[in-house]
Amino acid sequence: MDENLEINVAGDLPAITEAKDAIEAFCARRDVPERVTLSLSLAVDELLANVVNHGGQDPGAIPDIRLRVRLEHNQLVTELSDSGQPFNPLAAPPPELDLDLDDKPIGGLGIHLVRQLMDDVQYRREGAYNRVTLRQRLNPAD
């Protein structure tokens, strides 16, 4: 059985659903706990939506998006790379959750959610690519 899931993701919103479905099938075949699968699916949804909606270098440009998921030492490791404009999601300040709804700036909650869902989130820029690595332990005690 192949231990990795590797897919190219089209730069449109329907492709996000296809990527999430592929992740969920990959996790189901490997008996990954449902809470881990759902957390990863939600985090990937948020990151892919950011790339699709905001990642183009030029108006109308579709970035090259690649997704890789693997099991490694009792954790899921997910690597998302895209050729969009440089964007480090970890540089975004945490949202001010105690502000009134009318005073909250738009954006930033999704990245905050990704940070909360994953055990580890890392970013690096390599050449023309943004690379985000997510790590999620299969068992919280590990």
ChimeraX attribute file (.defattr): number of C-alpha atoms within 10 A of each C-alpha:
attribute: neighborCount
match mode: 1-to-1
recipient: residues
	/A:1	5
	/A:2	6
	/A:3	11
	/A:4	14
	/A:5	16
	/A:6	16
	/A:7	15
	/A:8	15
	/A:9	21
	/A:10	17
	/A:11	21
	/A:12	15
	/A:13	14
	/A:14	10
	/A:15	16
	/A:16	21
	/A:17	14
	/A:18	13
	/A:19	21
	/A:20	20
	/A:21	13
	/A:22	17
	/A:23	23
	/A:24	18
	/A:25	14
	/A:26	19
	/A:27	22
	/A:28	13
	/A:29	9
	/A:30	11
	/A:31	11
	/A:32	19
	/A:33	13
	/A:34	13
	/A:35	11
	/A:36	21
	/A:37	22
	/A:38	16
	/A:39	17
	/A:40	26
	/A:41	19
	/A:42	17
	/A:43	23
	/A:44	22
	/A:45	18
	/A:46	17
	/A:47	17
	/A:48	28
	/A:49	18
	/A:50	15
	/A:51	23
	/A:52	23
	/A:53	12
	/A:54	15
	/A:55	24
	/A:56	19
	/A:57	13
	/A:58	10
	/A:59	8
	/A:60	7
	/A:61	12
	/A:62	20
	/A:63	23
	/A:64	18
	/A:65	21
	/A:66	17
	/A:67	20
	/A:68	16
	/A:69	23
	/A:70	18
	/A:71	19
	/A:72	12
	/A:73	10
	/A:74	12
	/A:75	18
	/A:76	21
	/A:77	20
	/A:78	23
	/A:79	20
	/A:80	22
	/A:81	25
	/A:82	26
	/A:83	21
	/A:84	21
	/A:85	16
	/A:86	18
	/A:87	18
	/A:88	14
	/A:89	21
	/A:90	15
	/A:91	8
	/A:92	11
	/A:93	10
	/A:94	13
	/A:95	16
	/A:96	12
	/A:97	9
	/A:98	8
	/A:99	10
	/A:100	8
	/A:101	9
	/A:102	7
	/A:103	9
	/A:104	13
	/A:105	11
	/A:106	9
	/A:107	9
	/A:108	15
	/A:109	15
	/A:110	18
	/A:111	20
	/A:112	17
	/A:113	15
	/A:114	22
	/A:115	18
	/A:116	13
	/A:117	20
	/A:118	17
	/A:119	13
	/A:120	14
	/A:121	19
	/A:122	14
	/A:123	18
	/A:124	16
	/A:125	15
	/A:126	11
	/A:127	8
	/A:128	12
	/A:129	19
	/A:130	22
	/A:131	21
	/A:132	20
	/A:133	16
	/A:134	23
	/A:135	21
	/A:136	21
	/A:137	20
	/A:138	19
	/A:139	11
	/A:140	9
	/A:141	5
	/A:142	8
